[in-house]
């Protein structure tokens, strides 16, 4: 996420309760890193999905070829 994207996104997130004096503990992870991780998983999950299906199918075909030979 670029700095410009983060500047817009950060303003859309609510302030944590502990910063507003409502108690609680600080978060253990940076919100920017969590959003980057979600974006990465969504983007790459779509890219890798068809490869995994194709890979499983290719493995099954290889197994069938080995049994027949």
C-alpha positions as CSV (number, residue, x, y, z in Angstrom):
1,X,0.0,0.0,0.0
2,X,1.5,3.3,-1.0
3,X,1.7,6.2,1.4
4,X,-1.0,8.1,-0.4
5,X,-3.4,5.1,-0.2
6,X,-2.6,4.7,3.5
7,X,-3.3,8.4,4.2
8,X,-6.8,8.0,2.7
9,X,-7.4,4.6,4.4
10,X,-6.1,5.7,7.8
11,X,-8.7,8.4,8.0
12,X,-11.5,5.9,7.3
13,X,-10.5,3.6,10.3
14,X,-12.0,4.3,13.7
15,X,-9.6,5.4,16.5
16,X,-8.8,2.6,19.0
17,X,-10.6,2.8,22.3
18,X,-7.4,3.0,24.3
19,X,-6.4,6.2,22.4
20,X,-9.8,7.8,23.3
21,X,-9.4,6.9,27.0
22,X,-12.0,4.1,27.0
23,X,-9.6,1.5,28.3
24,X,-8.2,-1.6,26.6
25,X,-4.8,-2.4,25.4
26,X,-2.9,-1.2,22.4
27,X,-3.1,-3.5,19.4
28,X,-0.3,-5.9,18.8
29,X,-0.2,-5.3,15.1
30,X,0.0,-2.2,12.8
31,X,-3.3,-1.6,11.0
32,X,-1.4,-0.9,7.8
33,X,0.4,-4.2,7.9
34,X,-2.9,-6.1,8.5
35,X,-4.5,-4.4,5.6
36,X,-1.5,-5.1,3.4
37,X,-1.7,-8.8,4.4
38,X,-5.5,-9.0,3.6
39,X,-4.9,-7.3,0.2
40,X,-2.0,-9.7,-0.5
41,X,-4.1,-12.8,0.3
42,X,-7.1,-11.6,-1.7
43,X,-4.9,-10.8,-4.7
44,X,-2.7,-13.9,-4.7
45,X,-5.5,-16.3,-3.7
46,X,-7.2,-15.6,-6.9
47,X,-4.0,-16.0,-8.9
48,X,-3.0,-19.4,-7.3
49,X,-6.5,-21.0,-7.2
50,X,-6.5,-22.3,-10.8
51,X,-2.9,-23.5,-10.5
52,X,-3.7,-25.7,-7.5
53,X,-6.6,-27.3,-9.3
54,X,-4.5,-27.9,-12.4
55,X,-1.7,-29.3,-10.3
56,X,-4.0,-31.8,-8.6
57,X,-5.4,-32.9,-11.9
58,X,-1.9,-33.3,-13.4
59,X,-0.9,-35.4,-10.4
60,X,-3.9,-37.7,-10.8
61,X,-3.1,-38.1,-14.5
62,X,0.5,-38.9,-13.7
63,X,-0.6,-41.5,-11.1
64,X,-2.9,-43.1,-13.7
65,X,-0.1,-43.2,-16.3
66,X,2.2,-44.9,-13.8
67,X,-0.4,-47.6,-12.9
68,X,-1.1,-48.3,-16.6
69,X,2.6,-48.7,-17.5
